[in-house]
Amino acid sequence: METLGIGDFAARSGVSRSALRFYEKEGLIRAARTGGNQRRYARAELRRVAFIRIAQQVGVSLEEIRAALATLPAGRTPTKADWSRLSARWHTRLEERIRLMERLRDQLDGCIGCGCLSLQRCRLMNQDDRLAQHGPGPRRLLDG
């Protein structure tokens, strides 16, 4: 099995060495150690790092990423079927996140139901702060 040292792995993944060490410490990726205690990464770990990077870019927490990666087999390189199962589990979540991001994009310049009453339009959309009875925060955006 071909492995990469941390420098080559960092260059190939586009992630800093310190981030790779952090991911390893957090149990998100694995590295073998040489007799001189140098990290050696299997090429298959590149896919995990790519998954982590993309998931973080769309706002997925490390805890959620860790839980997803924990569903992959620990003793072997994940197959296409393994990644497909992970993808299927995340499909609904990602669709919900996309809808939330679209609502944010479309409503950010107007009232998003924060209850602030600071915009002229809020008097019409949230008269007397009626949305407060539905809970704190941006109710129109979250309850969409």
N, CA, C and O atoms as a MOPAC input file, in Angstrom:
PM7 MOZYME 1SCF
protein

 N      0.85300 1    -1.17700 1     0.00000 1
 C      0.00000 1     0.00000 1     0.00000 1
 C      0.89900 1     1.23900 1     0.00000 1
 O      1.80400 1     1.37700 1     0.82300 1
 N      0.62100 1     2.12400 1    -0.93900 1
 C      1.39300 1     3.36000 1    -1.03200 1
 C      0.94400 1     4.34300 1     0.04800 1
 O     -0.25200 1     4.53500 1     0.26900 1
 N      1.91300 1     4.95800 1     0.71200 1
 C      1.60000 1     5.95700 1     1.73200 1
 C      2.32200 1     7.25400 1     1.40400 1
 O      3.27100 1     7.28000 1     0.62000 1
 N      1.85400 1     8.31600 1     2.01800 1
 C      2.42900 1     9.63900 1     1.81900 1
 C      2.86200 1    10.20900 1     3.15800 1
 O      2.17200 1    10.05300 1     4.16500 1
 N      4.01200 1    10.87100 1     3.15900 1
 C      4.43100 1    11.60100 1     4.34500 1
 C      3.54500 1    12.81500 1     4.52800 1
 O      2.79300 1    13.18000 1     3.62400 1
 N      3.62500 1    13.43900 1     5.68300 1
 C      2.72200 1    14.53900 1     5.99000 1
 C      2.87400 1    15.71300 1     5.02300 1
 O      1.88400 1    16.36500 1     4.68900 1
 N      4.09000 1    15.98800 1     4.57300 1
 C      4.29000 1    17.09400 1     3.62400 1
 C      3.61100 1    16.83300 1     2.29400 1
 O      2.90700 1    17.69500 1     1.76700 1
 N      3.82400 1    15.63900 1     1.74900 1
 C      3.19000 1    15.27300 1     0.48000 1
 C      1.67500 1    15.18100 1     0.63100 1
 O      0.92700 1    15.58600 1    -0.25900 1
 N      1.23000 1    14.64200 1     1.76700 1
 C     -0.20300 1    14.50900 1     2.00400 1
 C     -0.84800 1    15.89200 1     2.12700 1
 O     -1.93900 1    16.11800 1     1.60400 1
 N     -0.17900 1    16.80800 1     2.81200 1
 C     -0.69100 1    18.17800 1     2.94400 1
 C     -0.78600 1    18.84300 1     1.57900 1
 O     -1.78700 1    19.48500 1     1.26400 1
 N      0.25800 1    18.68800 1     0.76700 1
 C      0.25000 1    19.28300 1    -0.56800 1
 C     -0.86000 1    18.69800 1    -1.42800 1
 O     -1.55500 1    19.42700 1    -2.13600 1
 N     -1.02300 1    17.39200 1    -1.36700 1
 C     -2.04200 1    16.71800 1    -2.19700 1
 C     -3.45500 1    17.03300 1    -1.73700 1
 O     -4.35600 1    17.15400 1    -2.56700 1
 N     -3.66800 1    17.16900 1    -0.43700 1
 C     -5.01500 1    17.40200 1     0.10400 1
 C     -5.38900 1    18.88100 1     0.14700 1
 O     -6.57000 1    19.22200 1     0.21600 1
 N     -4.38900 1    19.75700 1     0.10600 1
 C     -4.67400 1    21.18600 1     0.21700 1
 C     -4.94100 1    21.63100 1     1.63700 1
 O     -5.51100 1    22.69900 1     1.86400 1
 N     -4.53200 1    20.81600 1     2.59400 1
 C     -4.76600 1    21.09100 1     4.01300 1
 C     -3.40500 1    21.23200 1     4.69700 1
 O     -2.47800 1    20.48000 1     4.39800 1
 N     -3.29000 1    22.17700 1     5.59600 1
 C     -2.01700 1    22.39300 1     6.27900 1
 C     -1.64200 1    21.19400 1     7.14500 1
 O     -2.49200 1    20.39600 1     7.53900 1
 N     -0.36700 1    21.09400 1     7.42300 1
 C      0.11600 1    20.01500 1     8.29600 1
 C     -0.53400 1    20.09600 1     9.66900 1
 O     -0.89800 1    19.07400 1    10.25000 1
 N     -0.67600 1    21.30000 1    10.18200 1
 C     -1.27500 1    21.44300 1    11.51700 1
 C     -2.73600 1    20.97700 1    11.50900 1
 O     -3.20200 1    20.36800 1    12.47200 1
 N     -3.44700 1    21.26400 1    10.43000 1
 C     -4.83800 1    20.79400 1    10.32700 1
 C     -4.88700 1    19.27400 1    10.25400 1
 O     -5.76100 1    18.65200 1    10.85700 1
 N     -3.96300 1    18.67800 1     9.52700 1
 C     -3.91600 1    17.21000 1     9.44200 1
 C     -3.64800 1    16.59900 1    10.80900 1
 O     -4.27100 1    15.60700 1    11.18600 1
 N     -2.71800 1    17.19600 1    11.55000 1
 C     -2.44700 1    16.68400 1    12.90000 1
 C     -3.69200 1    16.83500 1    13.77900 1
 O     -4.00200 1    15.95100 1    14.57900 1
 N     -4.40100 1    17.95200 1    13.63000 1
 C     -5.63100 1    18.16000 1    14.39000 1
 C     -6.67500 1    17.11400 1    14.01100 1
 O     -7.28300 1    16.50600 1    14.89200 1
 N     -6.89200 1    16.89600 1    12.72000 1
 C     -7.86000 1    15.89000 1    12.26800 1
 C     -7.51500 1    14.51400 1    12.82000 1
 O     -8.39700 1    13.75500 1    13.22300 1
 N     -6.23400 1    14.20400 1    12.83500 1
 C     -5.80700 1    12.90700 1    13.37400 1
 C     -6.09000 1    12.84000 1    14.87300 1
 O     -6.61500 1    11.84100 1    15.36500 1
 N     -5.74400 1    13.89500 1    15.59300 1
 C     -5.98600 1    13.93400 1    17.04100 1
 C     -7.48200 1    13.78600 1    17.35600 1
 O     -7.86100 1    13.18100 1    18.35900 1
 N     -8.31000 1    14.34500 1    16.49300 1
 C     -9.76000 1    14.27400 1    16.66600 1
 C    -10.35900 1    12.95300 1    16.18800 1
 O    -11.56100 1    12.73000 1    16.33300 1
 N     -9.53300 1    12.08100 1    15.62200 1
 C    -10.01500 1    10.78200 1    15.16400 1
 C    -10.72200 1    10.82200 1    13.81700 1
 O    -11.41800 1     9.86900 1    13.46600 1
 N    -10.56100 1    11.89700 1    13.05500 1
 C    -11.22400 1    12.01400 1    11.76400 1
 C    -10.44900 1    11.30600 1    10.65200 1
 O    -11.03800 1    10.81100 1     9.69100 1
 N     -9.13500 1    11.26400 1    10.79100 1
 C     -8.27900 1    10.55200 1     9.83900 1
 C     -7.26900 1     9.73200 1    10.62800 1
 O     -7.08300 1     9.92500 1    11.83000 1
 N     -6.61600 1     8.80400 1     9.91300 1
 C     -5.61600 1     7.94600 1    10.56200 1
 C     -4.29400 1     8.03500 1     9.82200 1
 O     -4.24900 1     8.21000 1     8.60400 1
 N     -3.23000 1     7.91100 1    10.58100 1
 C     -1.88500 1     7.84200 1    10.00600 1
 C     -1.12600 1     6.73300 1    10.71100 1
 O     -1.25000 1     6.54700 1    11.92100 1
 N     -0.33900 1     6.00000 1     9.93900 1
 C      0.56500 1     5.01500 1    10.52500 1
 C      1.83600 1     5.76300 1    10.92400 1
 O      2.07000 1     6.88400 1    10.47200 1
 N      2.63700 1     5.15200 1    11.75400 1
 C      3.90300 1     5.76100 1    12.17700 1
 C      5.05600 1     4.88200 1    11.74300 1
 O      4.98200 1     3.65400 1    11.78700 1
 N      6.12400 1     5.54100 1    11.32200 1
 C      7.34900 1     4.82100 1    10.96900 1
 C      8.13400 1     4.55700 1    12.24500 1
 O      7.74800 1     5.00900 1    13.32300 1
 N      9.23200 1     3.82700 1    12.12400 1
 C     10.10600 1     3.58200 1    13.27000 1
 C     10.62800 1     4.87600 1    13.87300 1
 O     10.91500 1     4.93500 1    15.06900 1
 N     10.75300 1     5.91500 1    13.05200 1
 C     11.20300 1     7.22700 1    13.51900 1
 C     10.04700 1     8.11800 1    13.94100 1
 O     10.23400 1     9.32100 1    14.12400 1
 N      8.84900 1     7.55000 1    14.10100 1
 C      7.63800 1     8.23800 1    14.55300 1
 C      7.12400 1     9.27500 1    13.55000 1
 O      6.45400 1    10.22900 1    13.94400 1
 N      7.42700 1     9.10200 1    12.27300 1
 C      6.90000 1    10.00000 1    11.24800 1
 C      5.54300 1     9.48800 1    10.78300 1
 O      5.32800 1     8.28300 1    10.65200 1
 N      4.63400 1    10.42500 1    10.53700 1
 C      3.30500 1    10.06300 1    10.05200 1
 C      3.38300 1     9.61100 1     8.59200 1
 O      4.10700 1    10.18600 1     7.77900 1
 N      2.61100 1     8.55900 1     8.28500 1
 C      2.46700 1     8.07300 1     6.92000 1
 C      0.98000 1     7.86100 1     6.68100 1
 O      0.33100 1     7.09800 1     7.39600 1
 N      0.45000 1     8.53300 1     5.68100 1
 C     -0.97900 1     8.47600 1     5.37800 1
 C     -1.24100 1     7.59300 1     4.16500 1
 O     -0.56700 1     7.70900 1     3.14200 1
 N     -2.21900 1     6.71800 1     4.29000 1
 C     -2.66800 1     5.94200 1     3.13400 1
 C     -3.35800 1     6.90600 1     2.17100 1
 O     -4.00200 1     7.86300 1     2.60100 1
 N     -3.22600 1     6.65600 1     0.88800 1
 C     -3.86000 1     7.53300 1    -0.10500 1
 C     -5.37200 1     7.61300 1     0.08800 1
 O     -5.98800 1     8.63100 1    -0.22500 1
 N     -5.96300 1     6.54600 1     0.60100 1
 C     -7.41700 1     6.53100 1     0.82000 1
 C     -7.86700 1     7.60700 1     1.80500 1
 O     -9.02900 1     8.01300 1     1.79300 1
 N     -6.94900 1     8.06900 1     2.65700 1
 C     -7.29900 1     9.12100 1     3.61800 1
 C     -7.57000 1    10.45700 1     2.92500 1
 O     -8.19600 1    11.34600 1     3.50300 1
 N     -7.09400 1    10.59500 1     1.67900 1
 C     -7.35100 1    11.83100 1     0.93600 1
 C     -8.84700 1    12.07500 1     0.76300 1
 O     -9.31500 1    13.21300 1     0.81800 1
 N     -9.58100 1    10.99900 1     0.55600 1
 C    -11.03000 1    11.15600 1     0.36200 1
 C    -11.69500 1    11.63900 1     1.65300 1
 O    -12.60700 1    12.46500 1     1.61400 1
 N    -11.23800 1    11.12300 1     2.79100 1
 C    -11.76900 1    11.58500 1     4.07600 1
 C    -11.49400 1    13.07100 1     4.27500 1
 O    -12.37100 1    13.81900 1     4.70900 1
 N    -10.27100 1    13.49600 1     3.95500 1
 C     -9.92200 1    14.90800 1     4.11100 1
 C    -10.76800 1    15.76800 1     3.17400 1
 O    -11.23100 1    16.83700 1     3.57100 1
 N    -10.97500 1    15.31800 1     1.95000 1
 C    -11.82000 1    16.05800 1     1.01400 1
 C    -13.23900 1    16.18200 1     1.56600 1
 O    -13.84500 1    17.25100 1     1.49100 1
 N    -13.76100 1    15.10400 1     2.11300 1
 C    -15.09700 1    15.11800 1     2.72100 1
 C    -15.15200 1    16.12300 1     3.86800 1
 O    -16.09600 1    16.90600 1     3.96600 1
 N    -14.14800 1    16.10100 1     4.73100 1
 C    -14.09300 1    17.02400 1     5.87400 1
 C    -14.08800 1    18.46000 1     5.38000 1
 O    -14.85100 1    19.29100 1     5.87100 1
 N    -13.23000 1    18.75400 1     4.41000 1
 C    -13.10800 1    20.12500 1     3.90300 1
 C    -14.41600 1    20.63200 1     3.31900 1
 O    -14.84300 1    21.74600 1     3.62500 1
 N    -15.04800 1    19.83400 1     2.49100 1
 C    -16.29300 1    20.26100 1     1.84800 1
 C    -17.39800 1    20.40200 1     2.88100 1
 O    -18.14800 1    21.37700 1     2.85400 1
 N    -17.50800 1    19.44400 1     3.78500 1
 C    -18.54900 1    19.51200 1     4.82300 1
 C    -18.36400 1    20.76300 1     5.67800 1
 O    -19.34300 1    21.43100 1     6.01000 1
 N    -17.12500 1    21.08700 1     6.03900 1
 C    -16.88300 1    22.29300 1     6.82300 1
 C    -17.24900 1    23.54400 1     6.03500 1
 O    -17.76500 1    24.50100 1     6.61200 1
 N    -16.99500 1    23.55700 1     4.74300 1
 C    -17.30800 1    24.72100 1     3.91600 1
 C    -18.80300 1    25.03500 1     3.89700 1
 O    -19.19200 1    26.19500 1     3.76400 1
 N    -19.63800 1    24.00900 1     4.02900 1
 C    -21.08400 1    24.25300 1     4.03000 1
 C    -21.64400 1    24.31500 1     5.45100 1
 O    -22.85800 1    24.27400 1     5.65200 1
 N    -20.74500 1    24.41600 1     6.43500 1
 C    -21.19100 1    24.66400 1     7.80000 1
 C    -21.50300 1    23.44800 1     8.64500 1
 O    -22.14700 1    23.58000 1     9.68600 1
 N    -21.07500 1    22.28300 1     8.23800 1
 C    -21.30000 1    21.08400 1     9.03500 1
 C    -20.26400 1    21.05800 1    10.16200 1
 O    -19.08000 1    21.29700 1     9.92400 1
 N    -20.70200 1    20.77200 1    11.36700 1
 C    -19.80000 1    20.77200 1    12.51500 1
 C    -18.86800 1    19.56200 1    12.48400 1
 O    -19.16600 1    18.54200 1    11.86200 1
 N    -17.74100 1    19.70000 1    13.16500 1
 C    -16.80900 1    18.56400 1    13.25300 1
 C    -17.45700 1    17.37300 1    13.94200 1
 O    -17.15000 1    16.22900 1    13.60900 1
 N    -18.32800 1    17.61500 1    14.87800 1
 C    -19.02000 1    16.51700 1    15.55900 1
 C    -19.87900 1    15.72200 1    14.56700 1
 O    -19.88700 1    14.49100 1    14.59200 1
 N    -20.59700 1    16.43200 1    13.69800 1
 C    -21.41400 1    15.76600 1    12.68400 1
 C    -20.52500 1    15.02100 1    11.68000 1
 O    -20.84900 1    13.91400 1    11.25100 1
 N    -19.41500 1    15.63700 1    11.31800 1
 C    -18.47700 1    14.99600 1    10.39000 1
 C    -17.90900 1    13.73700 1    11.02500 1
 O    -17.81800 1    12.69700 1    10.37300 1
 N    -17.52700 1    13.82400 1    12.29200 1
 C    -16.98700 1    12.66900 1    13.01400 1
 C    -18.00900 1    11.52800 1    13.03700 1
 O    -17.66300 1    10.37200 1    12.79400 1
 N    -19.24600 1    11.85600 1    13.32400 1
 C    -20.29300 1    10.82600 1    13.37700 1
 C    -20.47100 1    10.16200 1    12.01000 1
 O    -20.65800 1     8.94800 1    11.92600 1
 N    -20.41300 1    10.95300 1    10.95000 1
 C    -20.55700 1    10.38200 1     9.60700 1
 C    -19.38200 1     9.47800 1     9.27000 1
 O    -19.56800 1     8.37300 1     8.76100 1
 N    -18.17700 1     9.94700 1     9.55200 1
 C    -16.99200 1     9.14500 1     9.24700 1
 C    -16.93900 1     7.86900 1    10.08900 1
 O    -16.36300 1     6.86900 1     9.66100 1
 N    -17.53000 1     7.89900 1    11.26600 1
 C    -17.55400 1     6.71500 1    12.12900 1
 C    -18.38200 1     5.58600 1    11.51800 1
 O    -18.24900 1     4.42900 1    11.91800 1
 N    -19.23800 1     5.91900 1    10.54700 1
 C    -20.04100 1     4.87500 1     9.89700 1
 C    -19.24800 1     4.12700 1     8.83100 1
 O    -19.69200 1     3.08900 1     8.33900 1
 N    -18.08600 1     4.64500 1     8.47700 1
 C    -17.23700 1     3.97200 1     7.49000 1
 C    -16.42500 1     2.88100 1     8.17800 1
 O    -16.14400 1     2.98300 1     9.37200 1
 N    -16.04600 1     1.84100 1     7.44400 1
 C    -15.28300 1     0.74800 1     8.05800 1
 C    -13.91700 1     1.22600 1     8.54600 1
 O    -13.24000 1     1.99700 1     7.86500 1
 N    -13.52100 1     0.76100 1     9.73000 1
 C    -12.24500 1     1.18200 1    10.32100 1
 C    -11.09100 1     0.30700 1     9.84300 1
 O     -9.95800 1     0.78100 1     9.76000 1
 N    -11.34900 1    -0.93900 1     9.53300 1
 C    -10.27100 1    -1.87200 1     9.24500 1
 C     -9.87800 1    -1.98400 1     7.78300 1
 O     -8.98400 1    -2.75900 1     7.44500 1
 N    -10.52900 1    -1.22300 1     6.90800 1
 C    -10.21400 1    -1.31700 1     5.48400 1
 C    -10.55700 1    -0.00400 1     4.79800 1
 O    -11.23400 1     0.85500 1     5.36300 1
 N    -10.07800 1     0.13300 1     3.57800 1
 C    -10.38900 1     1.31800 1     2.78500 1
 C    -11.86900 1     1.28000 1     2.41400 1
 O    -12.35400 1     0.26700 1     1.91000 1
 N    -12.59300 1     2.37400 1     2.65900 1
 C    -14.01600 1     2.39100 1     2.29100 1
 C    -14.19800 1     2.20500 1     0.78800 1
 O    -13.43400 1     2.73100 1    -0.02000 1
 N    -15.21700 1     1.45200 1     0.44200 1
 C    -15.54500 1     1.20200 1    -0.95800 1
 C    -16.53400 1     2.25200 1    -1.44700 1
 O    -17.01800 1     3.07600 1    -0.67200 1
 N    -16.82500 1     2.21000 1    -2.73500 1
 C    -17.84200 1     3.10100 1    -3.30500 1
 C    -19.17700 1     2.87700 1    -2.59900 1
 O    -19.90900 1     3.83100 1    -2.33800 1
 N    -19.49100 1     1.63900 1    -2.29500 1
 C    -20.75200 1     1.32900 1    -1.60500 1
 C    -20.78000 1     1.94400 1    -0.20400 1
 O    -21.81700 1     2.43900 1     0.24000 1
 N    -19.64400 1     1.91100 1     0.48700 1
 C    -19.57000 1     2.53000 1     1.81900 1
 C    -19.85200 1     4.02500 1     1.72800 1
 O    -20.63400 1     4.56200 1     2.51300 1
 N    -19.21200 1     4.70200 1     0.76300 1
 C    -19.42500 1     6.13800 1     0.59300 1
 C    -20.85600 1     6.42600 1     0.15100 1
 O    -21.42500 1     7.44800 1     0.53300 1
 N    -21.43900 1     5.54200 1    -0.64800 1
 C    -22.82500 1     5.72800 1    -1.09600 1
 C    -23.78600 1     5.65200 1     0.08500 1
 O    -24.74400 1     6.42200 1     0.15200 1
 N    -23.54000 1     4.73000 1     1.01800 1
 C    -24.38800 1     4.63400 1     2.21000 1
 C    -24.29900 1     5.90800 1     3.04200 1
 O    -25.31300 1     6.42300 1     3.51200 1
 N    -23.07700 1     6.41200 1     3.22200 1
 C    -22.89900 1     7.66000 1     3.96300 1
 C    -23.65000 1     8.78800 1     3.25100 1
 O    -24.33800 1     9.58200 1     3.89200 1
 N    -23.51600 1     8.85200 1     1.94200 1
 C    -24.17500 1     9.88400 1     1.14700 1
 C    -25.69400 1     9.80900 1     1.28800 1
 O    -26.36300 1    10.83200 1     1.43700 1
 N    -26.22700 1     8.60100 1     1.24100 1
 C    -27.67600 1     8.42900 1     1.35600 1
 C    -28.18200 1     8.91300 1     2.70900 1
 O    -29.25000 1     9.51800 1     2.79700 1
 N    -27.41500 1     8.64500 1     3.76600 1
 C    -27.81200 1     9.09700 1     5.10500 1
 C    -27.82200 1    10.62300 1     5.19800 1
 O    -28.63200 1    11.20000 1     5.92400 1
 N    -26.93400 1    11.26300 1     4.47200 1
 C    -26.80900 1    12.71800 1     4.53400 1
 C    -27.70000 1    13.45200 1     3.55100 1
 O    -27.85700 1    14.66700 1     3.66600 1
 N    -28.27800 1    12.77200 1     2.60900 1
 C    -29.02600 1    13.42600 1     1.53500 1
 C    -30.11200 1    14.36300 1     2.07400 1
 O    -30.16600 1    15.52900 1     1.68500 1
 N    -30.96200 1    13.87600 1     2.94900 1
 C    -32.05200 1    14.69000 1     3.48400 1
 C    -31.51000 1    15.88300 1     4.26000 1
 O    -31.99900 1    17.00300 1     4.10900 1
 N    -30.49600 1    15.64000 1     5.09400 1
 C    -29.88900 1    16.73600 1     5.86600 1
 C    -29.36200 1    17.82900 1     4.94800 1
 O    -29.56700 1    19.01600 1     5.19800 1
 N    -28.67800 1    17.41700 1     3.88000 1
 C    -28.11000 1    18.39600 1     2.96800 1
 C    -29.19500 1    19.15100 1     2.21100 1
 O    -29.06000 1    20.35100 1     1.97000 1
 N    -30.25000 1    18.47200 1     1.83900 1
 C    -31.37400 1    19.14600 1     1.18300 1
 C    -31.97200 1    20.20200 1     2.11400 1
 O    -32.27600 1    21.31200 1     1.67700 1
 N    -32.14000 1    19.86200 1     3.39500 1
 C    -32.66000 1    20.82600 1     4.36600 1
 C    -31.71900 1    22.02200 1     4.50900 1
 O    -32.16400 1    23.16800 1     4.57000 1
 N    -30.42300 1    21.74600 1     4.56200 1
 C    -29.43000 1    22.82100 1     4.68600 1
 C    -29.45500 1    23.72300 1     3.44600 1
 O    -29.33000 1    24.94200 1     3.56400 1
 N    -29.61400 1    23.13500 1     2.27500 1
 C    -29.69900 1    23.91400 1     1.03700 1
 C    -30.91700 1    24.82800 1     1.07800 1
 O    -30.82100 1    26.00500 1     0.73100 1
 N    -32.06900 1    24.29300 1     1.50100 1
 C    -33.28000 1    25.11700 1     1.58100 1
 C    -33.09000 1    26.27500 1     2.56500 1
 O    -33.51700 1    27.39800 1     2.29700 1
 N    -32.44500 1    25.99600 1     3.71100 1
 C    -32.18600 1    27.04900 1     4.69600 1
 C    -31.26200 1    28.11800 1     4.11100 1
 O    -31.49700 1    29.31100 1     4.30000 1
 N    -30.22400 1    27.69900 1     3.40800 1
 C    -29.30400 1    28.66100 1     2.80500 1
 C    -30.00400 1    29.49000 1     1.72700 1
 O    -29.72100 1    30.67900 1     1.58500 1
 N    -30.90100 1    28.88400 1     0.97900 1
 C    -31.65500 1    29.63600 1    -0.03000 1
 C    -32.57200 1    30.65900 1     0.63600 1
 O    -32.69000 1    31.78600 1     0.15600 1
 N    -33.22500 1    30.27500 1     1.73900 1
 C    -34.07100 1    31.23800 1     2.46200 1
 C    -33.23400 1    32.39000 1     2.99800 1
 O    -33.64600 1    33.54800 1     2.92900 1
 N    -32.05800 1    32.07300 1     3.53300 1
 C    -31.17500 1    33.12100 1     4.03400 1
 C    -30.78900 1    34.06300 1     2.89700 1
 O    -30.87200 1    35.28200 1     3.04700 1
 N    -30.37000 1    33.51000 1     1.76600 1
 C    -29.99400 1    34.32800 1     0.60400 1
 C    -31.14400 1    35.23400 1     0.17700 1
 O    -30.93500 1    36.41600 1    -0.09900 1
 N    -32.34900 1    34.68900 1     0.12100 1
 C    -33.49300 1    35.42400 1    -0.40200 1
 C    -34.10800 1    36.40000 1     0.59900 1
 O    -34.77200 1    37.35200 1     0.19000 1
 N    -33.90500 1    36.18800 1     1.89400 1
 C    -34.57200 1    37.01100 1     2.89600 1
 C    -33.63400 1    37.88000 1     3.72400 1
 O    -34.09400 1    38.66000 1     4.55800 1
 N    -32.34400 1    37.76100 1     3.51100 1
 C    -31.39700 1    38.47300 1     4.35700 1
 C    -31.53800 1    39.98500 1     4.27600 1
 O    -31.30400 1    40.67600 1     5.26800 1
 N    -31.91500 1    40.51300 1     3.12300 1
 C    -32.02900 1    41.96100 1     2.99300 1
 C    -33.35600 1    42.49500 1     3.51100 1
 O    -33.55300 1    43.70900 1     3.55500 1
 N    -34.25200 1    41.62900 1     3.89600 1
 C    -35.53800 1    42.04100 1     4.44400 1
 C    -35.70700 1    41.45700 1     5.83000 1
 O    -34.73200 1    41.09500 1     6.48800 1
 N    -36.92700 1    41.37000 1     6.26100 1
 C    -37.20400 1    40.84000 1     7.58900 1
 C    -37.08100 1    39.31500 1     7.57700 1
 O    -37.74100 1    38.63600 1     6.79000 1
 N    -36.24300 1    38.79700 1     8.44400 1
 C    -36.12000 1    37.34900 1     8.56000 1
 C    -36.78100 1    36.86000 1     9.84300 1
 O    -36.58100 1    35.72400 1    10.27200 1
 N    -37.58300 1    37.75400 1    10.45100 1
 C    -38.34600 1    37.35400 1    11.62100 1
 C    -37.53600 1    37.30000 1    12.89100 1
 O    -37.77800 1    36.45000 1    13.74700 1
 N    -36.56400 1    38.20800 1    13.02800 1
 C    -35.71000 1    38.17200 1    14.20900 1
 C    -36.37300 1    38.82900 1    15.41300 1
 O    -35.90300 1    38.67800 1    16.54000 1
 N    -37.46200 1    39.55500 1    15.18000 1
 C    -38.12400 1    40.23000 1    16.29400 1
 C    -37.49400 1    41.55400 1    16.65200 1
 O    -37.85700 1    42.14700 1    17.66700 1
 N    -36.55800 1    42.04000 1    15.84700 1
 C    -35.82400 1    43.26100 1    16.19300 1
 C    -36.64900 1    44.51600 1    15.99900 1
 O    -36.41200 1    45.51700 1    16.67600 1
 N    -37.60600 1    44.48800 1    15.09800 1
 C    -38.43400 1    45.64400 1    14.78200 1
 C    -37.60300 1    46.85300 1    14.35300 1
 O    -38.05800 1    47.99200 1    14.46000 1
 N    -36.39000 1    46.60400 1    13.87000 1
 C    -35.52300 1    47.71600 1    13.48500 1
 C    -35.72200 1    48.15800 1    12.04400 1
 O    -35.31200 1    49.26100 1    11.68200 1
 N    -36.32900 1    47.34200 1    11.22800 1
 C    -36.58000 1    47.72200 1     9.84400 1
 C    -38.01000 1    48.20200 1     9.69300 1
 O    -38.91000 1    47.69900 1    10.36600 1
 N    -38.22400 1    49.15500 1     8.83100 1
 C    -39.57800 1    49.66800 1     8.60600 1
 C    -40.55300 1    48.54100 1     8.29700 1
 O    -41.69000 1    48.54500 1     8.76900 1
 N    -40.11100 1    47.60100 1     7.52300 1
 C    -40.96800 1    46.51200 1     7.07600 1
 C    -41.39500 1    45.58800 1     8.21500 1
 O    -42.43600 1    44.93800 1     8.11700 1
 N    -40.62200 1    45.51900 1     9.28000 1
 C    -40.94600 1    44.60800 1    10.38100 1
 C    -42.30700 1    44.91000 1    11.01000 1
 O    -42.98600 1    44.00100 1    11.48800 1
 N    -42.69900 1    46.16100 1    11.00900 1
 C    -44.01000 1    46.49700 1    11.58400 1
 C    -45.13600 1    45.76300 1    10.84900 1
 O    -46.17000 1    45.43400 1    11.43000 1
 N    -44.90800 1    45.51900 1     9.56600 1
 C    -45.92500 1    44.82600 1     8.77700 1
 C    -45.81500 1    43.31500 1     8.89400 1
 O    -46.82400 1    42.61100 1     8.93000 1
 N    -44.57600 1    42.81800 1     8.95400 1
 C    -44.38000 1    41.37700 1     8.93000 1
 C    -44.38300 1    40.74500 1    10.31900 1
 O    -44.61800 1    39.54400 1    10.45200 1
 N    -44.12900 1    41.53300 1    11.33900 1
 C    -44.05200 1    40.98500 1    12.69000 1
 C    -44.62700 1    42.00700 1    13.67700 1
 O    -43.99000 1    42.37600 1    14.66400 1
 N    -45.83400 1    42.44500 1    13.37900 1
 C    -46.47300 1    43.46400 1    14.20900 1
 C    -46.56100 1    42.99800 1    15.65300 1
 O    -46.96100 1    41.86900 1    15.93600 1
 N    -46.18000 1    43.88500 1    16.55700 1
 C    -46.20100 1    43.60800 1    18.00300 1
 C    -45.35900 1    42.38700 1    18.37400 1
 O    -45.61000 1    41.73500 1    19.38700 1
 N    -44.37600 1    42.09000 1    17.56000 1
 C    -43.43900 1    40.99100 1    17.82400 1
 C    -44.17200 1    39.66800 1    18.05100 1
 O    -43.83900 1    38.91800 1    18.96800 1
 N    -45.16700 1    39.38700 1    17.21400 1
 C    -45.93900 1    38.14400 1    17.32900 1
 C    -45.08200 1    36.89500 1    17.19500 1
 O    -45.40700 1    35.85100 1    17.76100 1
 N    -43.98900 1    36.99900 1    16.45000 1
 C    -43.15200 1    35.81300 1    16.24300 1
 C    -42.47400 1    35.35500 1    17.53300 1
 O    -42.01500 1    34.21500 1    17.61800 1
 N    -42.40600 1    36.21600 1    18.51900 1
 C    -41.76700 1    35.84300 1    19.78700 1
 C    -42.45200 1    34.64000 1    20.43000 1
 O    -41.80600 1    33.84900 1    21.11600 1
 N    -43.75800 1    34.50200 1    20.21000 1
 C    -44.47000 1    33.37000 1    20.81200 1
 C    -44.06400 1    32.02900 1    20.19000 1
 O    -44.37700 1    30.97100 1    20.73600 1
 N    -43.37400 1    32.07500 1    19.06100 1
 C    -42.91700 1    30.85000 1    18.40100 1
 C    -41.48300 1    30.49000 1    18.76800 1
 O    -40.94500 1    29.49600 1    18.28100 1
 N    -40.86200 1    31.29900 1    19.63100 1
 C    -39.51500 1    31.00800 1    20.06900 1
 C    -38.54100 1    32.10900 1    19.70200 1
 O    -38.88300 1    33.03800 1    18.97000 1
 N    -37.32700 1    31.99900 1    20.21400 1
 C    -36.32600 1    33.02700 1    19.96300 1
 C    -35.69200 1    32.89900 1    18.58500 1
 O    -35.80300 1    31.86700 1    17.92300 1
 N    -35.03000 1    33.96200 1    18.17100 1
 C    -34.24600 1    33.91200 1    16.94400 1
 C    -35.04600 1    34.16900 1    15.68900 1
 O    -36.19700 1    34.60000 1    15.76000 1
 N    -34.45200 1    33.91100 1    14.54700 1
 C    -35.05500 1    34.21900 1    13.24800 1
 C    -36.13800 1    33.21200 1    12.85700 1
 O    -35.87800 1    32.30400 1    12.06700 1
 N    -37.31700 1    33.35900 1    13.38900 1
 C    -38.39400 1    32.37600 1    13.20800 1
 C    -38.78300 1    32.19700 1    11.75100 1
 O    -38.97300 1    31.06400 1    11.30900 1
 N    -38.90800 1    33.28700 1    10.98200 1
 C    -39.31200 1    33.13800 1     9.57600 1
 C    -38.27400 1    32.33900 1     8.79900 1
 O    -38.62000 1    31.54800 1     7.92200 1
 N    -37.04100 1    32.54100 1     9.11300 1
 C    -35.98200 1    31.83200 1     8.39800 1
 C    -35.90300 1    30.37500 1     8.82300 1
 O    -35.84100 1    29.48100 1     7.97900 1
 N    -35.90700 1    30.13300 1    10.13500 1
 C    -35.75200 1    28.76800 1    10.63400 1
 C    -36.99000 1    27.91400 1    10.41400 1
 O    -36.87900 1    26.72200 1    10.12800 1
 N    -38.16600 1    28.51200 1    10.54200 1
 C    -39.39300 1    27.73900 1    10.41000 1
 C    -39.83900 1    27.61500 1     8.95200 1
 O    -40.68300 1    26.78400 1     8.62000 1
 N    -39.25500 1    28.46100 1     8.08000 1
 C    -39.48100 1    28.50400 1     6.64200 1
 C    -40.56100 1    27.65800 1     6.16500 1
 O    -40.83300 1    27.62200 1     4.96500 1

